[in-house]
Each structure stands twice: as C-alpha cells, then as structure tokens.
C-alpha cells in the first residue's frame, strides 16, 4: 500500500514538472492574435492592435502609420491607418486637433451625416458632434489608434475638442439649416463631396451671388415654407399689413415674390 502511494506521488510530481515546463515556454504570436480578436473594437480593425502592437506605438522612431507598416514588412496598410495619414497629408482645409477623416467614416464605414451631426435638421445653425457622440462609438471602437486614444484623453478630462471652423458665414448673415433641410436640400449641395474629403474644407464660396443663384431657380413642389408656397395662399394685391404672414419679410419688397425657389429680398438673409 505504501509502495502504491509513493508511485502515485512520483507520477503526480512528474506530471507537475512537465506542465511547468510547458507553461514556461515563450508565447507565440498566434496566442496574441487570438486574444486580441476578443477586443470589441476589432470589427474596425484588420489586425490585433493591443496584443501584437505591429506598428510600434510609442516608438519615437515611427514617423507615421504608413511608414510603420513598411517598417514591419506589411504589404498593405490597414484602412484606418491610411485614413489618418491621408488626413495629415491633405492640402486643403484647416488642420484639426484630431485627424478625423470624413472619407473613411462616410465612404468606408457608411455612417450617415445625421448620425454624427444629429439635430442639424432641427437647428438654425449646423451642429458639431459633441464629445459624447464621438465616444458613443469610440469607447469601444478604435482601441490603440493614436487619434482615438487622444479622443479618450479629452473625454477623461471632460474637455471639449477645440475643432476649427470649416464653414463659417459672416455674423450679419442669417442662415437656417432647418429651413433648407426641410426643403429637401441635400448636404452636398452646399458642403460638396464630403464623402471624398480626407480633411474637410469649404467647398462652396458662400458668397451672396452663389446663394442667390440657388434662390432664383424655378420653384418646385417640394419647396415648403418659401415665397412660392406662401404666394399660393396669400394675395399681394390685398395686403392686410406691411409684413408677410408668418415671416419677417416685407410684402412688397420683392418683385419676384412667389416666382422663385426661395426669397431673394435682402430681408431673407439680413433680417
């Protein structure tokens, strides 16, 4: 009986030594990739960011993600790294505190404008996405990307991102996003092909002549709350007051009242 107990103890000891030897073997890269695949943000990644860290993040010798890819012998650059590089290399538009690439988010990820700029259809002015909107995705997505980590630092400090103006009208011009979107105007008609912009820039001149060119077009049935619709219900020949009903526009100031797509009198934009 004592012999059997000693044999069992010897076998258990040999098994323990064997297991310890296996555990002390160095991990292979495959283990790291498998671990990283559990990262919830991996749906936006073509590689494992945190586990294998293929681009040497934190290494001062790496000048850009594209150079980093070459340094690691990668044949192709992941789309998100290329988007960062393309934003930084763009020649038009202001340099932003965080290199947010609209082309990548709109064309590659198919994110609708109003998902980030939510509320613009109900606002007089355009709505710049708040930090909370950005973090709605990037609390999980984009782990390890330098711009996303910087975004998270802003969030940790409860500090708004100091985005730079791209489209800014003079203070004496009144422009309502709500009114234009309500009339079915597409964002691209004023902001251009944002889906192709690595760094957003002012596409239209926004000069008075450019605006009037659109306002002077022939009205269509989809135009609402404009002179064209108003003229169908209000008779100019029998004015009840010196103001058009429900608006700031004088009745008789515009000789083309009702004949154009939108008001062309001065008070339409400079009231």
TILO-470673 format. One record per residue: x, z, y of N, C-alpha, C, CB in turn. Coordinates in steps of 0.2 Angstrom, whole numbers, padded with zeros to 4 digits, always signed. Each point is the difference from the previous one (the first is absolute). Glycine has a CB too. Layout:
<rs>
XZYXZYXZYXZY;...
</rs>
This chain:
<rs>
+0004+0000-0006-0004+0000+0006+0004+0000+0006-0009+0006-0006;+0015-0002+0006+0004+0000+0006+0004-0006+0001+0001+0012-0002;+0000-0016-0004+0004-0006+0000-0005-0005+0004+0007+0002-0011;-0013-0002+0009-0005-0005+0003-0001+0001+0008-0006+0000-0011;+0006+0007+0013+0000+0001+0007+0006-0002+0003-0007+0010-0002;+0013-0009-0001+0006-0003+0004+0000-0007+0000+0006+0010-0004;-0008-0014-0001-0001-0007+0000-0004-0003+0006+0002+0000-0013;-0008+0004+0013-0005-0002+0005+0003+0001+0007-0010+0003-0007;+0014+0002+0008+0003+0002+0007+0005-0005+0001-0002+0012-0001;+0006-0014-0004+0005-0005+0001-0003-0007+0002+0007+0006-0008;-0012-0008+0004-0004-0006+0002-0002+0000+0007-0003-0002-0012;+0000+0007+0014-0003+0001+0007+0005-0001+0005-0009+0007-0004;+0015-0004+0002+0006+0000+0005+0002-0007+0001+0003+0012-0003;-0002-0016-0003+0002-0007+0001-0005-0004+0004+0006+0002-0011;-0012-0001+0010-0005-0004+0003+0000+0002+0008-0007+0000-0010;+0008+0006+0012+0001+0002+0007+0006-0004+0003-0005+0011-0002;+0011-0010-0002+0006-0004+0003-0001-0007+0001+0007+0008-0006;-0011-0011+0001-0001-0008+0001-0004-0001+0006+0001-0001-0013;-0007+0005+0014-0004-0001+0005+0004+0001+0007-0010+0004-0007;+0014+0001+0007+0004+0001+0006+0005-0005+0002-0001+0012-0002;+0003-0015-0003+0005-0006+0001-0004-0006+0003+0007+0004-0010;-0013-0005+0007-0004-0006+0003-0002+0002+0007-0004-0003-0012;+0002+0009+0013-0002+0001+0007+0005+0000+0005-0008+0007-0004;+0015-0006+0002+0005-0001+0005+0003-0007+0001+0003+0012-0004;-0006-0017+0000+0002-0006+0002-0003-0003+0006+0000-0002-0012;+0004-0002+0016-0002-0002+0007-0006-0004-0001+0011+0000+0004;-0016+0000+0001-0006-0004+0001+0002-0007+0001-0007+0010+0004;+0003-0014-0006+0001-0007+0001-0005-0002+0006+0003-0003-0012;-0002-0003+0015-0004-0002+0005-0007-0001-0002+0010-0006+0005;-0011+0004-0011-0007-0001-0002-0005+0006+0000+0005-0008-0008;-0002+0014+0008-0004+0006+0000-0002+0001+0008+0007+0005-0010;-0002-0007+0014-0002+0001+0007-0006-0005+0002+0012+0003+0003;-0012-0009-0005-0005-0005+0001-0006+0002-0002+0008-0009+0000;-0008+0012-0007-0007+0002-0003-0003+0006+0004+0004-0004-0011;+0001+0009+0014-0003+0005+0004-0003-0002+0006+0009+0007-0005;-0005-0012+0008-0002-0002+0007-0007-0004+0000+0012-0001+0003;-0013-0002-0009-0007-0004-0001-0006+0005+0001+0006-0008-0008;-0005+0014+0007-0005+0005+0001-0002+0002+0008+0003+0005-0011;+0002-0008+0015-0001+0001+0007-0007-0003+0002+0013+0001+0002;-0017+0002+0002-0007-0003+0002+0002-0006+0004-0006+0011-0001;+0011-0011+0005+0001-0005+0005+0003-0007-0004+0002+0009+0009;-0001-0009-0015+0004-0005-0003-0004-0007+0000+0006+0009-0007;-0013-0008+0008-0003-0006+0001+0002-0005+0005-0010+0006-0005;+0013-0003+0010+0003-0004+0006+0007-0002-0001-0008+0005+0007;+0011-0003-0013+0007-0001-0001+0002-0004-0006+0002+0011+0005;+0003-0015-0004+0002-0004-0006+0006+0003-0004-0004-0010+0007;+0005+0016-0005+0006+0004-0003-0001+0007+0001+0008-0009+0002;-0004+0013-0006-0001+0008+0001+0004+0002+0005-0002+0001-0012;-0001+0002+0018+0004+0002+0006+0003+0006-0001-0008-0006+0007;+0005+0011-0009+0003+0007+0000+0004+0001-0006-0010+0004+0006;+0009-0006-0012+0004+0001-0006+0006-0003+0000-0010+0002-0006;+0010-0009+0007+0006-0004-0001+0004-0001+0007-0005-0005-0010;+0001+0005+0016+0002+0000+0006+0005-0006+0001-0001+0012+0002;-0001-0018-0004+0005-0006+0000+0003-0002+0006-0007-0004-0009;+0005+0006+0015+0002-0003+0006+0004+0005+0004-0009-0007+0000;+0011+0013-0003+0005+0004+0003-0003+0003+0006+0009-0006-0005;-0015+0009+0005-0003+0002+0006+0004+0007+0002-0011-0005-0003;+0013+0005+0010+0004+0005+0002+0008-0002+0000-0009+0008-0004;+0010-0013+0001+0007-0003+0001+0001-0004+0006+0001+0000-0012;+0004+0003+0016+0001-0003+0007+0003-0007-0001+0001+0011+0005;+0001-0013-0010+0004-0006-0001-0006-0006-0001+0011+0005-0005;-0017-0003+0003-0005-0005-0001-0003-0001+0007-0002+0004-0012;+0002-0011+0015-0002-0001+0006-0007-0002+0000+0011-0004+0003;-0014+0001-0008-0007-0002+0000-0002-0001-0007+0002-0006+0010;-0009+0006-0012-0002+0000-0006+0002-0006-0004-0010+0007+0004;+0010-0013+0000+0002-0006-0003+0007+0000-0002-0008-0006+0007;+0013+0009-0003+0007+0000-0002+0000+0005-0006+0004-0002+0012;-0008+0007-0012+0000+0005-0005-0001-0003-0007-0003+0009+0008;-0002-0014-0008-0002-0003-0006+0006-0004-0002-0012-0001+0004;+0015-0003+0000+0006-0004-0002+0006+0005-0003-0003-0009+0009;+0003+0015-0006+0006+0004-0002-0002+0003-0007+0002+0003+0012;-0008-0003-0014-0002+0002-0006-0001-0005-0005-0005+0009+0005;+0007-0015-0003+0000-0006-0005-0008-0002-0001+0011+0004-0005;-0015-0003+0009-0007-0002-0001-0001-0007+0002-0004+0011+0002;+0000-0015-0007-0001-0007+0002-0005-0001+0005+0003-0002-0012;-0008+0006+0012-0005+0000+0005-0001+0006+0004-0006-0008-0007;+0003+0008+0013-0001+0006+0004-0007+0002+0000+0009-0004+0008;-0010+0010-0010-0007+0002+0000-0004-0001+0007+0003+0009-0009;-0009-0011+0008-0004-0002+0006+0000+0005+0006-0007-0007-0008;+0006+0013+0006+0000+0005+0005+0006+0001+0004-0008+0006-0007;+0014-0007+0003+0007+0000+0004+0001-0006+0004+0004+0007-0009;-0007-0013+0007+0001-0006+0003-0004+0001+0007+0002-0007-0011;-0008+0010+0010-0004+0000+0006+0003+0005+0005-0010-0001-0007;+0013+0006+0006+0004+0004+0004+0005-0004+0004-0002+0010-0007;+0006-0014+0003+0005-0004+0003-0002-0005+0004+0006+0002-0010;-0012-0005+0008-0003-0006+0004-0002+0003+0007-0003-0006-0010;+0000+0012+0010-0002+0003+0006+0006+0001+0005-0010+0006-0006;+0015-0003+0003+0006+0002+0004+0003-0007+0003+0002+0011-0007;-0002-0016+0003+0003-0006+0002-0005-0005+0005+0007+0001-0011;-0013+0001+0011-0005-0004+0004+0003-0001+0008-0010+0004-0008;+0009-0009+0011+0002-0001+0007-0005+0001+0005+0008-0008-0005;-0014+0008+0003-0006+0001+0005-0003+0007-0001-0002-0013+0000;-0001+0015+0005-0004+0007+0000+0005+0006+0001-0008-0006-0008;+0005+0011+0010+0004+0006+0002+0002+0003-0007-0006+0002+0011;+0012+0001-0011+0003+0004-0005-0004+0007-0001+0012-0006+0001;-0015+0007-0006-0004+0006-0001+0004+0006-0003-0010-0008-0002;+0008+0014+0003+0003+0006-0003+0001+0000-0007-0004+0006+0010;-0001-0009-0013+0000-0001-0008-0002-0007-0001-0004+0011-0002;+0009-0015-0002-0001-0007-0001-0006-0002-0005+0012-0001+0001;-0018+0002+0002-0006-0002-0003-0001-0008+0000-0005+0011+0003;+0005-0013-0009-0001-0008-0001-0007-0002-0001+0012+0000-0005;-0015-0003+0009-0007-0002+0000-0001-0005-0006-0002+0003+0012;+0007-0008-0012-0001-0005-0005+0000+0003-0007+0006-0008+0007;-0002+0013-0009+0000+0003-0006-0006+0003-0002+0012+0002+0001;-0015+0002+0004-0006+0004-0001-0006-0005+0000+0005+0010+0005;-0005-0015-0001-0006-0004+0000+0000-0006-0005-0001+0002+0012;+0006-0005-0013+0001-0006-0005+0001+0002-0007+0004-0007+0010;+0001+0012-0010+0003+0002-0007-0005+0005-0003+0012-0002+0003;-0014+0007+0001-0004+0005-0003-0008-0001+0001+0010+0008+0002;-0011-0013+0002-0007-0002+0002-0004+0006+0003+0000-0008-0010;+0003+0011+0014-0004+0006+0004-0004-0003+0006+0009+0008-0004;-0015-0007+0004-0004-0003+0006+0002+0004+0007-0010-0003-0008;+0009-0001+0013+0002+0003+0007-0003+0006+0001+0002-0011+0004;-0009+0011-0005-0004+0006+0001+0001+0006-0004-0008-0008+0004;+0012+0007-0009+0001+0006-0004+0005+0005+0003-0001-0007-0010;+0006+0004+0014+0004+0004+0004-0002+0001+0007+0009-0004-0007;-0012-0001+0010-0002+0000+0007-0008+0002+0000+0009-0009+0004;-0011+0013-0008-0007+0002-0001-0002+0003+0007+0001+0002-0013;-0007-0004+0015-0003+0002+0006+0000-0004+0005+0003+0011-0003;+0001-0017+0003+0001-0005+0005-0006-0003+0002+0012-0002-0004;-0016+0001-0002-0007-0004+0001-0005+0004+0004+0002-0006-0011;+0000+0013+0012-0005+0004+0004+0003+0002+0006-0005+0004-0010;+0011-0006+0012+0004+0003+0005+0001-0006+0006+0006+0008-0008;-0005-0005+0014+0001-0005+0006+0007-0002-0001-0008+0006+0007;+0013-0002-0009+0007-0002+0000+0002+0000-0008+0002+0006+0011;+0003-0010-0012+0003+0000-0007+0002+0007-0003+0003-0012+0002;-0004+0013-0008+0002+0006-0003+0006+0000-0004-0012+0003-0001;+0017+0000+0004+0007+0001-0004-0001+0005-0006+0007-0004+0011;-0005+0002-0017-0001+0004-0006+0003+0007+0002+0000-0010-0008;-0003+0015+0006+0002+0007+0001+0005+0002-0006-0010+0003+0006;+0014+0002-0005+0005+0002-0005-0004+0002-0007+0008+0004+0009;-0014-0002-0008-0004+0002-0006-0002-0006-0004-0004+0010+0007;+0003-0015-0003-0002-0007-0004+0006-0002-0004-0008-0003+0009;+0014+0003-0006+0006-0002-0003+0001+0004-0006+0005-0004+0010;-0006+0011-0009+0002+0004-0006-0005+0000-0005+0005+0007+0008;-0011-0010-0007-0005-0001-0005+0002-0004-0006-0008+0001+0009;+0013-0005-0008+0003-0004-0005+0007+0003-0002-0006-0010+0004;+0010+0012+0002+0007+0001-0001+0001+0007-0002+0003-0009+0008;-0008+0013-0010+0002+0007-0003+0002-0002-0007-0008+0006+0007;+0006-0011-0010+0002-0002-0006+0004-0007+0000-0010+0006-0005;+0008-0011+0008+0003-0006+0000+0006-0001+0004-0011-0005-0002;+0016+0002-0001+0006-0001+0004+0006+0005-0001-0007-0006+0008;+0006+0010-0013+0005+0006+0000+0007-0003-0001-0008+0007-0005;+0013-0005+0009+0007-0002+0000+0001-0005+0005+0000+0003-0012;-0005-0007+0015+0002-0005+0005+0001+0004+0007-0007-0009-0006;+0013+0007+0009+0002+0004+0006-0006+0000+0005+0012-0003-0002;-0015-0002+0004-0006+0000+0005-0005+0005-0002+0002-0012+0003;-0004+0012-0010-0005+0005-0002+0002+0007+0000-0004-0009-0007;+0010+0010+0006+0003+0007+0000+0000+0002+0008+0007-0002-0011;-0005-0003+0015+0000+0002+0007-0008+0002+0003+0011-0008+0001;-0015+0004-0004-0007+0001+0001-0002+0007-0002-0003-0013-0001;+0005+0015-0005-0002+0006-0002+0003+0006+0004-0001-0005-0011;+0007+0004+0014+0003+0005+0004-0004+0000+0007+0011-0003-0005;-0014-0002+0007-0004+0001+0006-0006+0004-0002+0003-0011+0005;-0006+0010-0011-0006+0003-0002+0002+0008-0001-0005-0011-0006;+0011+0012+0003+0002+0007-0001+0000+0004+0007+0006-0003-0011;-0004-0001+0016+0001+0003+0007-0006+0000+0004+0011-0003+0000;-0017+0000-0003-0006-0001+0003+0001-0004+0007-0005+0011-0005;+0009-0016+0005+0003-0003+0006-0003-0007-0001+0010+0007+0002;-0014-0010+0003-0002-0007+0000+0006-0005+0001-0011+0004+0005;+0010-0009-0008+0005-0006+0000+0000-0003+0007-0001-0002-0013;+0006+0001+0016+0000-0003+0007+0001-0007-0001+0005+0010+0005;-0011-0013-0007+0000-0008-0001+0001-0003+0007-0008+0001-0010;+0011-0007+0010+0000-0003+0007-0005-0005+0000+0012+0001+0000;-0015-0002+0007-0005-0005+0001+0002-0007-0002-0004+0008+0010;-0001-0011-0013+0001-0008-0001-0004-0004+0004+0003+0003-0012;-0010-0001+0012-0005-0004+0004-0003+0005+0006-0002-0008-0010;+0004+0007+0016-0002+0005+0005-0002-0004+0006+0007+0009-0004;-0014-0008+0006-0002-0004+0006+0001+0005+0006-0009-0006-0007;+0009+0002+0013+0000+0004+0006-0005+0005+0001+0005-0010+0005;-0004+0015-0002-0005+0006+0001-0006-0002+0003+0009+0008+0001;-0009-0014+0003-0006-0002+0004-0004-0005-0004+0006+0002+0011;-0004-0003-0017-0004-0004-0005-0004+0004-0005+0008-0009+0002;-0015+0008-0002-0004+0003-0005-0001-0005-0006-0006+0007+0009;+0008-0004-0015-0001-0004-0006-0003+0004-0005+0010-0008+0003;-0015+0006-0006-0004+0004-0005+0001-0003-0007-0008+0004+0008;+0012-0001-0013+0000-0002-0007-0006+0000-0003+0011+0004-0001;-0015+0001+0002-0007+0000-0003-0004-0006+0002+0001+0013+0001;-0001-0015+0005-0004-0005+0002+0002-0007-0003-0003+0006+0011;+0009-0007-0012+0003-0006-0003-0001+0000-0007+0008-0001+0009;-0007+0006-0013-0001+0000-0007-0007+0000-0002+0010+0007-0001;-0014-0005+0006-0008+0000-0001-0002-0007+0000-0001+0011+0005;+0005-0015-0001-0002-0007+0000+0003-0005-0005-0001+0002+0012;+0004+0002-0017+0003-0004-0006+0007-0003+0002-0011-0002-0004;+0014+0004+0009+0007-0002+0001+0005+0002-0005-0003+0000+0013;+0007-0004-0016+0005+0002-0005+0006+0003+0004-0004-0009-0008;+0007+0014+0005+0006+0003+0003+0005-0005+0002-0002+0010-0007;+0003-0015+0002+0006-0005+0001-0001-0004+0006+0001+0000-0012;-0008-0001+0015-0001-0004+0006+0004+0002+0006-0011-0003-0005;+0012+0010+0005+0004+0003+0006+0007+0002-0003-0011+0004+0006;+0011-0001-0012+0007+0003-0002+0004-0005-0004-0006+0011+0000;+0004-0017-0002+0004-0005-0003+0000+0002-0008+0006-0002+0011;-0001-0002-0014+0001+0001-0007+0004+0006-0002-0001-0012-0002;-0002+0018+0003+0003+0006-0001+0002+0001-0008-0007+0005+0009;+0004-0008-0013+0001+0000-0007+0007-0004-0002-0012+0001-0002;+0015-0004+0007+0006-0004-0001+0006+0004+0004-0006-0011-0002;+0004+0016+0006+0005+0003+0005+0003+0006-0004-0007-0003+0010;+0014+0002-0010+0004+0006-0003+0000+0006+0005+0007-0008-0007;-0007+0006+0013+0000+0005+0006-0005-0003+0005+0012+0004-0002;-0017+0000+0003-0006-0003+0004+0002-0001+0008-0008+0006-0008;+0006-0012+0010+0002-0001+0007-0007-0003+0004+0012-0003-0003;-0011+0003+0009-0006-0003+0004-0001-0007-0001+0001+0009+0008;-0006-0011-0011-0001-0007-0002-0003-0004+0006-0001+0003-0012;-0004-0001+0015-0003-0003+0005+0003+0002+0007-0011-0001-0007;+0010-0003+0012+0002+0002+0007-0004+0005+0003+0004-0011+0001;-0011+0012-0003-0004+0004+0003-0001-0001+0008+0003+0008-0009;-0001-0013+0011-0001-0002+0007-0007-0002+0002+0012-0004+0001;-0015+0005+0005-0007-0001+0001-0002-0007-0002+0001+0008+0010;+0003-0013-0009-0002-0007-0002-0001+0000-0007+0006-0005+0009;-0002+0008-0013+0000+0000-0007-0007+0003-0003+0013+0001-0001;-0015+0005+0004-0006+0003-0001-0006-0004+0002+0005+0011+0001;-0005-0014+0005-0005-0004+0002-0001-0007-0004+0002+0005+0012;+0003-0007-0015-0001-0006-0004-0004+0001-0006+0011-0003+0003;-0011+0009-0005-0005+0002-0006-0007+0002+0003+0010+0004-0007;-0010-0001+0012-0007+0002+0003-0004-0006+0002+0005+0011+0004;-0001-0016-0002-0004-0006+0003-0002-0005-0006+0007+0001+0010;-0005+0001-0016-0003-0005-0005-0007+0000-0001+0011+0003-0006;-0014-0008+0003-0007+0000-0001-0003+0006-0004+0000-0013+0001;-0005+0016+0000-0002+0006-0004-0003-0002-0006-0003+0005+0010;+0003+0000-0015-0002-0002-0007-0005+0006-0001+0011-0006-0004;-0015+0005-0002-0005+0005-0001+0003+0007-0003-0007-0010-0003;+0013+0010+0001+0003+0006-0002+0002+0004+0006+0004-0005-0011;-0004+0003+0017+0002+0004+0006-0006+0004+0001+0008-0009+0005;-0006+0016-0004-0005+0005+0002+0002+0004+0006-0003+0000-0012;-0002+0002+0015+0002+0004+0006+0004-0003+0005-0001+0010-0007;+0000-0017+0008+0004-0004+0005-0005-0003+0005+0009-0003-0009;-0007+0000+0014-0004-0004+0005-0005-0004-0004+0009+0001+0009;-0007-0005-0014-0004-0005-0003-0006+0003-0003+0010-0006-0003;-0009+0012-0001-0006+0003-0003-0005+0003+0006+0007+0003-0011;-0003+0000+0016-0004+0004+0005-0004-0005+0004+0009+0008+0001;-0006-0014+0000-0004-0005+0004-0006-0003-0004+0011-0003+0005;-0011+0004-0011-0006-0002-0004-0006+0005+0001+0007-0005-0008;-0006+0011+0011-0005+0005+0000-0001+0002+0008+0002+0004-0012;+0002-0006+0016+0000+0002+0007+0000-0006+0004+0006+0010-0002;-0011-0010+0007-0001-0006+0005+0004+0001+0006-0011-0003-0005;+0016-0001+0007+0004+0001+0006-0004-0001+0006+0010-0003-0006;-0015-0001+0005-0004-0002+0006-0005+0005+0003+0000-0011-0005;-0001+0016+0000-0004+0006+0002+0004+0006-0001-0010-0006-0003;+0015+0007+0007+0004+0007-0001-0004+0006+0002+0011-0007+0002;-0010+0012-0006-0004+0006+0002+0005+0005+0004-0007-0001-0011;+0014-0001+0010+0005+0004+0004+0006-0004+0001-0005+0011-0005;+0010-0008+0008+0006-0004+0001+0005+0001-0006-0001+0002+0012;-0001+0001-0018+0004+0001-0006-0004-0003-0006+0006+0010+0005;-0002-0013-0009-0003-0003-0006-0002+0006-0005+0007-0010+0001;-0012+0010-0004-0003+0005-0004+0005+0002-0005-0011-0004+0002;+0013+0011-0003+0004+0002-0005+0007-0002+0001-0009+0000-0007;+0012-0001+0013+0007-0002+0001+0002+0001+0007-0001-0009-0009;+0007+0008+0010+0003+0001+0007+0001-0006+0004+0006+0010-0005;-0009-0016+0002+0002-0006+0003-0006-0002+0005+0006-0004-0010;-0004+0003+0017-0005-0003+0004-0004-0006-0002+0007+0005+0009;-0013-0005-0008-0004-0006-0002+0002-0007+0002-0009+0008+0000;+0011-0009+0006+0001-0006+0003+0007-0002+0001-0011+0001+0006;+0016+0003-0008+0007-0001+0001+0003-0006-0004+0001+0012+0003;-0004-0014-0009+0002-0005-0004-0005-0006-0001+0006+0009-0006;-0003-0014+0009-0005-0006+0000-0001-0003-0007+0004-0002+0011;+0001+0004-0016-0001-0003-0007-0003+0006-0004+0010-0007+0001;-0014+0011+0002-0003+0005-0004-0004-0002-0006-0001+0007+0011;+0002-0005-0017-0003-0002-0006+0002-0007-0003-0009+0006+0005;+0014-0009-0002+0002-0007-0002+0007+0001-0004-0006-0006+0010;+0009+0011-0010+0006+0001-0003+0000+0005-0005+0006-0003+0010;+0000+0003-0014+0000+0005-0006+0000+0007+0003+0006-0008-0007;-0003+0010+0012+0000+0007+0003+0001-0001+0007+0006+0004-0010;-0007+0002+0014+0000+0000+0007+0006-0003+0003-0007+0010-0001;+0007-0013+0006+0006-0003+0004+0000+0003+0007+0000-0010-0007;-0004+0014+0009+0000+0003+0006+0006+0006+0001-0012-0003+0002;+0014+0004+0003+0006+0005+0001-0002+0007-0003+0004-0007+0011;-0010+0009-0010-0003+0006-0002+0001+0001-0007-0007+0001+0010;+0007-0006-0014+0000+0001-0007+0006+0003-0003-0006-0010+0000;+0012+0009+0004+0006+0003-0003+0003+0005+0006+0002-0010-0007;-0004+0010+0013+0003+0004+0005-0005+0004+0003+0008-0009+0002;-0014+0011-0005-0004+0005+0002+0003+0007+0001-0010-0007-0005;
</rs>
